[in-house]
C-alpha cells in the first residue's frame, strides 16, 4: 500500500495487524495469517517511516515499542496441525520483522528495556532446532549490537582487557 493511503488510518492499520497476530480459539490453525500479519507490520513501518514523534503519519516511539512486543509475542507461537509443527513460519516471520526494524530504526528509538526483551526472545529461540532461523538470529543480534554504537566499543575493550588478563596469568 502506498504511504499516502497508510498514513490516513495508520493507527487502525497497525492495531488490526497486531490483532491478526493473536492466537484465539477461532484462529488457532491460522499460522499463515499470523505470519503474514507480522510481515505486513514490518512493511508498514518501512513504508511510512519511523521517527521519535511523527507528526506526518509515521510510526512513533511508543507505537514502535508495541510493534516490537507483537513480534516478541510471535516467538511464543507453538501451533501444531495435521502437518506437524507449523509454528516455525510464524517465528521466522517475527525474527525477520525484528531484523528489518532494528536495521531501519534510529538507535535512540530503541529503549534499553526493549532491546533486552528482544535479545532475550531471540536467544530463547536459539535452542530451537530450526536451522533457517539461524540467519535471522545472527542478523538481529548483530543489528542490535551495531545500533548501540558504544556497546560495541565497550564489548571490544572488555574482551581485549580480559584476554590480556588471561595471558598474564599463564
MDTraj code that builds the backbone (N, CA, C; nanometers):
import mdtraj as md
import numpy as np

residues = "UNK UNK UNK UNK UNK UNK UNK UNK UNK UNK UNK UNK UNK UNK UNK UNK UNK UNK UNK UNK UNK UNK UNK UNK UNK UNK UNK UNK UNK UNK UNK UNK UNK UNK UNK UNK UNK UNK UNK UNK UNK UNK UNK UNK UNK UNK UNK UNK UNK UNK UNK UNK UNK UNK UNK UNK UNK UNK UNK UNK UNK UNK UNK UNK UNK UNK UNK UNK UNK UNK UNK UNK UNK UNK UNK UNK UNK UNK UNK UNK UNK UNK UNK UNK UNK UNK UNK UNK UNK UNK UNK UNK UNK UNK UNK UNK UNK UNK UNK UNK UNK UNK UNK UNK UNK UNK UNK UNK UNK UNK UNK UNK UNK UNK UNK UNK UNK UNK UNK UNK UNK UNK UNK UNK UNK UNK UNK UNK UNK UNK UNK UNK UNK UNK UNK UNK UNK UNK UNK UNK UNK UNK UNK UNK UNK UNK UNK UNK UNK UNK UNK UNK UNK UNK UNK UNK UNK UNK UNK UNK UNK UNK UNK UNK UNK UNK UNK UNK UNK UNK".split()
xyz = np.array([
    [0.0841, -0.1170, 0.0000],
    [0.0000, 0.0000, 0.0000],
    [0.0895, 0.1245, 0.0000],
    [0.0541, 0.2256, -0.0755],
    [0.1361, 0.3472, -0.0768],
    [0.1280, 0.4243, 0.0550],
    [0.2318, 0.5005, 0.0807],
    [0.2432, 0.5755, 0.2061],
    [0.1219, 0.6654, 0.2295],
    [0.0776, 0.7387, 0.1276],
    [-0.0324, 0.8338, 0.1464],
    [-0.1622, 0.7643, 0.1876],
    [-0.1814, 0.6397, 0.1482],
    [-0.3013, 0.5665, 0.1908],
    [-0.2866, 0.5141, 0.3333],
    [-0.1666, 0.4705, 0.3673],
    [-0.1445, 0.4171, 0.5017],
    [-0.1540, 0.5247, 0.6092],
    [-0.1004, 0.6431, 0.5817],
    [-0.0968, 0.7478, 0.6847],
    [-0.2352, 0.7959, 0.7248],
    [-0.3329, 0.7798, 0.6369],
    [-0.4693, 0.8238, 0.6673],
    [-0.5250, 0.7483, 0.7885],
    [-0.5006, 0.6199, 0.7930],
    [-0.5554, 0.5393, 0.9031],
    [-0.4479, 0.4498, 0.9651],
    [-0.3286, 0.5032, 0.9821],
    [-0.2153, 0.4248, 1.0325],
    [-0.2410, 0.3570, 1.1673],
    [-0.2909, 0.4275, 1.2695],
    [-0.3141, 0.3589, 1.3981],
    [-0.4096, 0.2398, 1.3854],
    [-0.5131, 0.2550, 1.3056],
    [-0.6108, 0.1466, 1.2872],
    [-0.5477, 0.0289, 1.2128],
    [-0.4668, 0.0573, 1.1112],
    [-0.3997, -0.0485, 1.0351],
    [-0.3067, -0.1277, 1.1270],
    [-0.2261, -0.0551, 1.2047],
    [-0.1319, -0.1220, 1.2960],
    [-0.2069, -0.2029, 1.4007],
    [-0.3119, -0.1455, 1.4562],
    [-0.3899, -0.2164, 1.5587],
    [-0.4532, -0.3434, 1.5020],
    [-0.5068, -0.3359, 1.3812],
    [-0.5693, -0.4533, 1.3194],
    [-0.4666, -0.5611, 1.2860],
    [-0.3494, -0.5202, 1.2384],
    [-0.2440, -0.6191, 1.2103],
    [-0.1966, -0.6859, 1.3394],
    [-0.1831, -0.6076, 1.4461],
    [-0.1440, -0.6662, 1.5754],
    [-0.2506, -0.7638, 1.6239],
    [-0.3767, -0.7305, 1.6040],
    [-0.4869, -0.8195, 1.6420],
    [-0.4814, -0.9493, 1.5616],
    [-0.4449, -0.9405, 1.4350],
    [-0.4369, -1.0603, 1.3499],
    [-0.3287, -1.1574, 1.3959],
    [-0.2319, -1.1092, 1.4725],
    [-0.1237, -1.1967, 1.5178],
    [-0.1607, -1.2755, 1.6429],
    [-0.2717, -1.2408, 1.7060],
    [-0.3120, -1.3081, 1.8294],
    [-0.3723, -1.4452, 1.8013],
    [-0.3412, -1.5388, 1.8890],
    [-0.3982, -1.6739, 1.8774],
    [-0.5249, -1.6791, 1.9622],
    [-0.6355, -1.7154, 1.8976],
    [-0.7623, -1.7361, 1.9683],
    [-0.8114, -1.8760, 1.9346],
    [-0.9202, -1.9175, 1.9977],
    [-0.9762, -2.0488, 1.9668],
    [-1.0155, -2.0588, 1.8186],
    [-1.0670, -1.9494, 1.7637],
    [-1.1100, -1.9500, 1.6238],
    [-0.9921, -1.9452, 1.5266],
    [-0.8812, -1.8839, 1.5675],
    [-0.7685, -1.8644, 1.4745],
    [-0.6490, -1.9532, 1.5058],
    [-0.6693, -2.0537, 1.5870],
    [-0.5598, -2.1394, 1.6310],
    [-0.4785, -2.1971, 1.5155],
    [-0.5459, -2.2405, 1.4114],
    [-0.4777, -2.3056, 1.2990],
    [-0.4368, -2.2084, 1.1872],
    [-0.4488, -2.0801, 1.2094],
    [-0.4196, -1.9818, 1.1056],
    [-0.2778, -1.9271, 1.1171],
    [-0.1812, -2.0135, 1.1244],
    [-0.0415, -1.9705, 1.1383],
    [0.0028, -1.8857, 1.0193],
    [-0.0428, -1.9214, 0.9014],
    [-0.0053, -1.8452, 0.7813],
    [-0.0551, -1.7009, 0.7906],
    [-0.1737, -1.6814, 0.8446],
    [-0.2276, -1.5463, 0.8616],
    [-0.1458, -1.4668, 0.9624],
    [-0.1072, -1.5321, 1.0717],
    [-0.0232, -1.4646, 1.1713],
    [0.1118, -1.4274, 1.1115],
    [0.1679, -1.5175, 1.0332],
    [0.2951, -1.4908, 0.9662],
    [0.2816, -1.3699, 0.8741],
    [0.1765, -1.3668, 0.7945],
    [0.1553, -1.2562, 0.7010],
    [0.1320, -1.1238, 0.7736],
    [0.0621, -1.1278, 0.8860],
    [0.0381, -1.0051, 0.9626],
    [0.1686, -0.9499, 1.0200],
    [0.2571, -1.0367, 1.0684],
    [0.3864, -0.9911, 1.1211],
    [0.4711, -0.9281, 1.0104],
    [0.4736, -0.9925, 0.8955],
    [0.5485, -0.9382, 0.7825],
    [0.4889, -0.8045, 0.7387],
    [0.3566, -0.7961, 0.7346],
    [0.2896, -0.6721, 0.6950],
    [0.3220, -0.5576, 0.7914],
    [0.3308, -0.5881, 0.9206],
    [0.3668, -0.4845, 1.0182],
    [0.5038, -0.4241, 0.9870],
    [0.6011, -0.5083, 0.9560],
    [0.7338, -0.4542, 0.9253],
    [0.7301, -0.3750, 0.7949],
    [0.6519, -0.4195, 0.6977],
    [0.6402, -0.3462, 0.5716],
    [0.5719, -0.2108, 0.5906],
    [0.4703, -0.2063, 0.6747],
    [0.4031, -0.0793, 0.7038],
    [0.5028, 0.0181, 0.7664],
    [0.5809, -0.0301, 0.8614],
    [0.6793, 0.0571, 0.9283],
    [0.7838, 0.1103, 0.8308],
    [0.8321, 0.0265, 0.7430],
    [0.9327, 0.0726, 0.6476],
    [0.8708, 0.1642, 0.5419],
    [0.7430, 0.1459, 0.5118],
    [0.6762, 0.2306, 0.4123],
    [0.6499, 0.3709, 0.4661],
    [0.5944, 0.3795, 0.5870],
    [0.5587, 0.5116, 0.6414],
    [0.6745, 0.5777, 0.7148],
    [0.7725, 0.5006, 0.7549],
    [0.8877, 0.5564, 0.8252],
    [0.8714, 0.5511, 0.9763],
    [0.9840, 0.5659, 1.0442],
    [0.9876, 0.5615, 1.1903],
    [1.0572, 0.6873, 1.2382],
    [0.9939, 0.7575, 1.3308],
    [1.0501, 0.8819, 1.3839],
    [1.0120, 0.8963, 1.5304],
    [1.0916, 0.9703, 1.6103],
    [1.0630, 0.9839, 1.7542],
    [0.9203, 1.0314, 1.7828],
    [0.8798, 1.1396, 1.7222],
    [0.7408, 1.1842, 1.7326],
    [0.7025, 1.2196, 1.5903],
    [0.6098, 1.1481, 1.5391],
    [0.5838, 1.1549, 1.3968],
    [0.4582, 1.2352, 1.3646],
    [0.4719, 1.3652, 1.3362],
    [0.3548, 1.4470, 1.3043],
    [0.3009, 1.4234, 1.1629],
    [0.3811, 1.3613, 1.0774],
    [0.3386, 1.3420, 0.9390],
    [0.2894, 1.2005, 0.9118],
    [0.2519, 1.1281, 1.0132],
    [0.1905, 0.9985, 0.9924],
    [0.2819, 0.8785, 0.9963],
    [0.4032, 0.8924, 1.0432],
    [0.4926, 0.7780, 1.0567],
    [0.4697, 0.7066, 1.1885],
    [0.5514, 0.6066, 1.2148],
    [0.5413, 0.5282, 1.3383],
    [0.6256, 0.5960, 1.4455],
    [0.5626, 0.6308, 1.5577],
    [0.6367, 0.6965, 1.6661],
    [0.6972, 0.5928, 1.7604],
    [0.7708, 0.6402, 1.8593],
    [0.8455, 0.5524, 1.9502],
    [0.7535, 0.4610, 2.0307],
    [0.6428, 0.5108, 2.0787],
    [0.5504, 0.4297, 2.1588],
    [0.4888, 0.3191, 2.0735],
    [0.4461, 0.3549, 1.9532],
    [0.3883, 0.2558, 1.8625],
    [0.4926, 0.1527, 1.8225],
    [0.6158, 0.1988, 1.7974],
    [0.7243, 0.1084, 1.7608],
    [0.7490, 0.0051, 1.8710],
    [0.7473, 0.0493, 1.9962],
    [0.7657, -0.0435, 2.1081],
    [0.6537, -0.1479, 2.1102],
    [0.5308, -0.1062, 2.0852],
    [0.4187, -0.2001, 2.0796],
    [0.4331, -0.3001, 1.9664],
    [0.4847, -0.2547, 1.8532],
    [0.5062, -0.3442, 1.7393],
    [0.6149, -0.4460, 1.7726],
    [0.7224, -0.4002, 1.8367],
    [0.8271, -0.4936, 1.8784],
    [0.7713, -0.5976, 1.9755],
    [0.6832, -0.5556, 2.0663],
    [0.6221, -0.6505, 2.1607],
    [0.5381, -0.7541, 2.0849],
    [0.4702, -0.7104, 1.9797],
    [0.3922, -0.8031, 1.8972],
    [0.4849, -0.9049, 1.8318],
    [0.6001, -0.8592, 1.7821],
    [0.6966, -0.9514, 1.7215],
    [0.7495, -1.0496, 1.8259],
    [0.7777, -0.9994, 1.9448],
    [0.8260, -1.0869, 2.0530],
    [0.7200, -1.1913, 2.0869],
    [0.5930, -1.1498, 2.0897],
    [0.4840, -1.2451, 2.1150],
    [0.4773, -1.3514, 2.0058],
    [0.5186, -1.3166, 1.8839],
    [0.5211, -1.4127, 1.7734],
    [0.6145, -1.5294, 1.8003],
    [0.7136, -1.5090, 1.8860],
    [0.8049, -1.6174, 1.9222],
    [0.7379, -1.7228, 2.0099],
    [0.6234, -1.6895, 2.0657],
    [0.5529, -1.7813, 2.1553],
    [0.4471, -1.8641, 2.0830],
    [0.4501, -1.8666, 1.9520],
    [0.3529, -1.9435, 1.8743],
    [0.3987, -2.0892, 1.8682],
    [0.3256, -2.1759, 1.9334],
    [0.3589, -2.3189, 1.9362],
    [0.2461, -2.4019, 1.8767],
    [0.1935, -2.3569, 1.7649],
    [0.0810, -2.4221, 1.6990],
    [0.1265, -2.5475, 1.6247],
    [0.0455, -2.6519, 1.6358],
    [0.0708, -2.7774, 1.5643],
    [-0.0587, -2.8155, 1.4944],
    [-0.0469, -2.8618, 1.3704],
    [-0.1656, -2.9112, 1.2999],
    [-0.1353, -3.0480, 1.2402],
    [-0.2180, -3.0930, 1.1463],
    [-0.2006, -3.2268, 1.0897],
    [-0.0674, -3.2424, 1.0158],
    [-0.0092, -3.1306, 0.9714],
    [0.1211, -3.1354, 0.9040],
    [0.2362, -3.1384, 1.0036],
    [0.2044, -3.1152, 1.1285],
    [0.3089, -3.1116, 1.2314],
    [0.3312, -2.9704, 1.2825],
    [0.4562, -2.9360, 1.3045],
    [0.4948, -2.8076, 1.3615],
    [0.4809, -2.6976, 1.2574],
    [0.3792, -2.6126, 1.2726],
    [0.3633, -2.5007, 1.1804],
    [0.4055, -2.3695, 1.2455],
    [0.4476, -2.3770, 1.3687],
    [0.4841, -2.2556, 1.4414],
    [0.6111, -2.1915, 1.3878],
    [0.6953, -2.2672, 1.3233],
    [0.8234, -2.2144, 1.2762],
    [0.8042, -2.1014, 1.1759],
    [0.7006, -2.1060, 1.0947],
    [0.6820, -1.9997, 0.9963],
    [0.6469, -1.8677, 1.0635],
    [0.5751, -1.8745, 1.1756],
    [0.5404, -1.7531, 1.2492],
    [0.6655, -1.6976, 1.3173],
    [0.7427, -1.7857, 1.3800],
    [0.8664, -1.7402, 1.4457],
    [0.9653, -1.6838, 1.3440],
    [0.9728, -1.7463, 1.2280],
    [1.0624, -1.6970, 1.1232],
    [1.0202, -1.5570, 1.0790],
    [0.8919, -1.5349, 1.0630],
    [0.8429, -1.4038, 1.0237],
    [0.8694, -1.3002, 1.1328],
    [0.8510, -1.3401, 1.2591],
    [0.8795, -1.2491, 1.3704],
    [1.0273, -1.2122, 1.3724],
    [1.1132, -1.3100, 1.3518],
    [1.2575, -1.2862, 1.3512],
    [1.2953, -1.1944, 1.2350],
    [1.2421, -1.2221, 1.1173],
    [1.2702, -1.1393, 1.0003],
    [1.2230, -0.9958, 1.0245],
    [1.1033, -0.9805, 1.0790],
    [1.0464, -0.8479, 1.1025],
    [1.1283, -0.7690, 1.2042],
    [1.1744, -0.8366, 1.3080],
    [1.2611, -0.7696, 1.4052],
    [1.3906, -0.7265, 1.3384],
    [1.4442, -0.8119, 1.2538],
    [1.5669, -0.7772, 1.1819],
    [1.5459, -0.6516, 1.0971],
    [1.4354, -0.6458, 1.0242],
    [1.4061, -0.5308, 0.9387],
    [1.3954, -0.4039, 1.0226],
    [1.3212, -0.4109, 1.1331],
    [1.3013, -0.2904, 1.2136],
    [1.4271, -0.2474, 1.2883],
    [1.5086, -0.3404, 1.3334],
    [1.6321, -0.2999, 1.4011],
    [1.7290, -0.2350, 1.3028],
    [1.7228, -0.2759, 1.1775],
    [1.8119, -0.2167, 1.0774],
    [1.7603, -0.0836, 1.0239],
    [1.6309, -0.0554, 1.0384],
    [1.5759, 0.0700, 0.9855],
    [1.5427, 0.1719, 1.0939],
    [1.5425, 0.1307, 1.2207],
    [1.5094, 0.2232, 1.3293],
    [1.6318, 0.3039, 1.3703],
    [1.6061, 0.4229, 1.4160],
    [1.7133, 0.5040, 1.4723],
    [1.7484, 0.4449, 1.6084],
    [1.8779, 0.4318, 1.6390],
    [1.9190, 0.3676, 1.7649],
    [1.8572, 0.4299, 1.8898],
    [1.8374, 0.5614, 1.8905],
    [1.7831, 0.6252, 2.0104],
    [1.6349, 0.5951, 2.0312],
    [1.5686, 0.5355, 1.9325],
    [1.4283, 0.4982, 1.9483],
    [1.4118, 0.3642, 2.0188],
    [1.5191, 0.2875, 2.0269],
    [1.5130, 0.1559, 2.0890],
    [1.5583, 0.1667, 2.2345],
    [1.4623, 0.1598, 2.3248],
    [1.4930, 0.1711, 2.4673],
    [1.5649, 0.0463, 2.5171],
    [1.6426, 0.0640, 2.6226],
    [1.7225, -0.0460, 2.6776],
    [1.6351, -0.1656, 2.7160],
    [1.5194, -0.1394, 2.7761],
    [1.4296, -0.2476, 2.8167],
    [1.3779, -0.3246, 2.6948],
    [1.3486, -0.2522, 2.5879],
    [1.3009, -0.3152, 2.4654],
    [1.4114, -0.4001, 2.4031],
    [1.5321, -0.3478, 2.3988],
    [1.6455, -0.4231, 2.3434],
    [1.6704, -0.5483, 2.4259],
    [1.6614, -0.5359, 2.5567],
    [1.6792, -0.6507, 2.6456],
    [1.5730, -0.7577, 2.6175],
    [1.4491, -0.7145, 2.5988],
    [1.3400, -0.8090, 2.5698],
    [1.3613, -0.8790, 2.4358],
    [1.4047, -0.8031, 2.3350],
    [1.4294, -0.8620, 2.2033],
    [1.5436, -0.9622, 2.2120],
    [1.6533, -0.9234, 2.2762],
    [1.7670, -1.0150, 2.2891],
    [1.7279, -1.1406, 2.3659],
    [1.6481, -1.1249, 2.4702],
    [1.6017, -1.2406, 2.5476],
    [1.5186, -1.3338, 2.4591],
    [1.4269, -1.2768, 2.3831],
    [1.3405, -1.3584, 2.2973],
    [1.4211, -1.4287, 2.1881],
    [1.5172, -1.3577, 2.1301],
    [1.5978, -1.4166, 2.0232],
    [1.6869, -1.5278, 2.0777],
    [1.7505, -1.5043, 2.1917],
    [1.8372, -1.6084, 2.2475],
    [1.7561, -1.7263, 2.3000],
    [1.6351, -1.7009, 2.3458],
    [1.5477, -1.8100, 2.3896],
    [1.5166, -1.9034, 2.2717],
    [1.5072, -1.8470, 2.1539],
    [1.4803, -1.9273, 2.0355],
    [1.6025, -2.0064, 1.9906],
    [1.7200, -1.9726, 2.0386],
    [1.8423, -2.0361, 1.9886],
    [1.8497, -2.1855, 2.0211],
    [1.7759, -2.2315, 2.1182],
    [1.7777, -2.3749, 2.1477],
    [1.6878, -2.4527, 2.0523],
    [1.5997, -2.3819, 1.9806],
    [1.5118, -2.4488, 1.8856],
    [1.5935, -2.4981, 1.7665],
    [1.5620, -2.6131, 1.7163],
    [1.6378, -2.6716, 1.6059],
    [1.5725, -2.6401, 1.4718],
    [1.5554, -2.5139, 1.4472],
    [1.5041, -2.4688, 1.3192],
    [1.6193, -2.3957, 1.2525],
    [1.6886, -2.4638, 1.1653],
    [1.8117, -2.4121, 1.1076],
    [1.7909, -2.2833, 1.0283],
    [1.6758, -2.2688, 0.9637],
    [1.6573, -2.1496, 0.8824],
    [1.6465, -2.0230, 0.9665],
    [1.6244, -2.0361, 1.0974],
    [1.6188, -1.9191, 1.1845],
    [1.7574, -1.8693, 1.2238],
    [1.8603, -1.9523, 1.2064],
    [1.9956, -1.9119, 1.2452],
    [2.0393, -1.7830, 1.1771],
    [2.0104, -1.7702, 1.0508],
    [2.0490, -1.6498, 0.9768],
    [1.9838, -1.5268, 1.0373],
    [1.8554, -1.5356, 1.0681],
    [1.7845, -1.4219, 1.1253],
    [1.8363, -1.3905, 1.2655],
    [1.8588, -1.4938, 1.3463],
    [1.9088, -1.4733, 1.4824],
    [2.0374, -1.3928, 1.4810],
    [2.1307, -1.4353, 1.3979],
    [2.2606, -1.3671, 1.3899],
    [2.2434, -1.2232, 1.3435],
    [2.1595, -1.2027, 1.2450],
    [2.1391, -1.0679, 1.1916],
    [2.0732, -0.9758, 1.2940],
    [1.9771, -1.0282, 1.3697],
    [1.9087, -0.9468, 1.4705],
    [2.0061, -0.9071, 1.5802],
    [2.0814, -1.0012, 1.6306],
    [2.1754, -0.9703, 1.7383],
    [2.2824, -0.8733, 1.6887],
    [2.3354, -0.8957, 1.5697],
    [2.4347, -0.8049, 1.5133],
    [2.3760, -0.6659, 1.4944],
    [2.2537, -0.6586, 1.4444],
    [2.1882, -0.5293, 1.4241],
    [2.1673, -0.4541, 1.5532],
    [2.1244, -0.5238, 1.6579],
    [2.1032, -0.4575, 1.7865],
    [2.2346, -0.4089, 1.8456],
    [2.3369, -0.4910, 1.8377],
    [2.4668, -0.4505, 1.8926],
    [2.5221, -0.3328, 1.8132],
    [2.5072, -0.3349, 1.6817],
    [2.5549, -0.2246, 1.5982],
    [2.4762, -0.0977, 1.6251],
    [2.3477, -0.1113, 1.6556],
    [2.2626, 0.0047, 1.6814],
    [2.3054, 0.0792, 1.8069],
    [2.3702, 0.0110, 1.8943],
    [2.4038, 0.0700, 2.0232],
    [2.5502, 0.1097, 2.0240],
    [2.6021, 0.1643, 1.9171],
    [2.7405, 0.2038, 1.8965],
    [2.8363, 0.1868, 2.0118],
    [2.8114, 0.2542, 2.1229],
    [2.9059, 0.2496, 2.2337],
    [2.9134, 0.1114, 2.2974],
    [2.8062, 0.0335, 2.2857],
    [2.8092, -0.1026, 2.3393],
    [2.9138, -0.1843, 2.2656],
    [2.9220, -0.1669, 2.1358],
    [3.0212, -0.2390, 2.0563],
    [3.1615, -0.2048, 2.1031],
    [3.1877, -0.0754, 2.1208],
    [3.3203, -0.0323, 2.1659],
    [3.3523, -0.0886, 2.3038],
    [3.2560, -0.0850, 2.3950],
    [3.2826, -0.1344, 2.5303],
    [3.3019, -0.2859, 2.5309],
    [3.2295, -0.3578, 2.4427],
    [3.2493, -0.5027, 2.4347],
    [3.3892, -0.5358, 2.3844],
    [3.4376, -0.4603, 2.2858],
    [3.5712, -0.4830, 2.2320],
    [3.6757, -0.4545, 2.3395],
    [3.6605, -0.3412, 2.4104],
    [3.7555, -0.3069, 2.5163],
    [3.7539, -0.4122, 2.6261],
    [3.6343, -0.4568, 2.6630],
    [3.6210, -0.5558, 2.7691],
    [3.6841, -0.6884, 2.7295],
    [3.6587, -0.7329, 2.6062],
    [3.7132, -0.8618, 2.5650],
    [3.8642, -0.8555, 2.5498],
    [3.9193, -0.7432, 2.5021],
    [4.0649, -0.7336, 2.4897],
    [4.1300, -0.7241, 2.6273],
    [4.0639, -0.6577, 2.7228],
    [4.1181, -0.6481, 2.8581],
    [4.1177, -0.7854, 2.9257],
    [4.0101, -0.8632, 2.9054],
    [4.0033, -0.9947, 2.9687],
    [4.1031, -1.0910, 2.9051],
    [4.1283, -1.0781, 2.7748],
    [4.2260, -1.1667, 2.7125],
    [4.3670, -1.1327, 2.7593],
    [4.3948, -1.0054, 2.7879],
    [4.5261, -0.9669, 2.8411],
    [4.5450, -1.0245, 2.9807],
    [4.4370, -1.0256, 3.0595],
    [4.4443, -1.0815, 3.1945],
    [4.4692, -1.2322, 3.1870],
    [4.4026, -1.2994, 3.0955],
    [4.4198, -1.4430, 3.0805],
    [4.5638, -1.4770, 3.0398],
    [4.6188, -1.4004, 2.9471],
    [4.7563, -1.4239, 2.9037],
    [4.8530, -1.3959, 3.0174],
    [4.8285, -1.2938, 3.0973],
    [4.9178, -1.2579, 3.2066],
    [4.9200, -1.3669, 3.3128],
    [4.8139, -1.4428, 3.3327],
    [4.8074, -1.5480, 3.4354],
    [4.8948, -1.6665, 3.3982],
    [4.9146, -1.6926, 3.2695],
    [4.9889, -1.8111, 3.2279],
    [5.1309, -1.7820, 3.2114],
])
top = md.Topology()
chain = top.add_chain()
for i, resn in enumerate(residues, 1):
    res = top.add_residue(resn, chain, resSeq=i)
    for name in ("N", "CA", "C"):
        top.add_atom(name, md.element.get_by_symbol(name[0]), res)
traj = md.Trajectory(xyz[None], top)
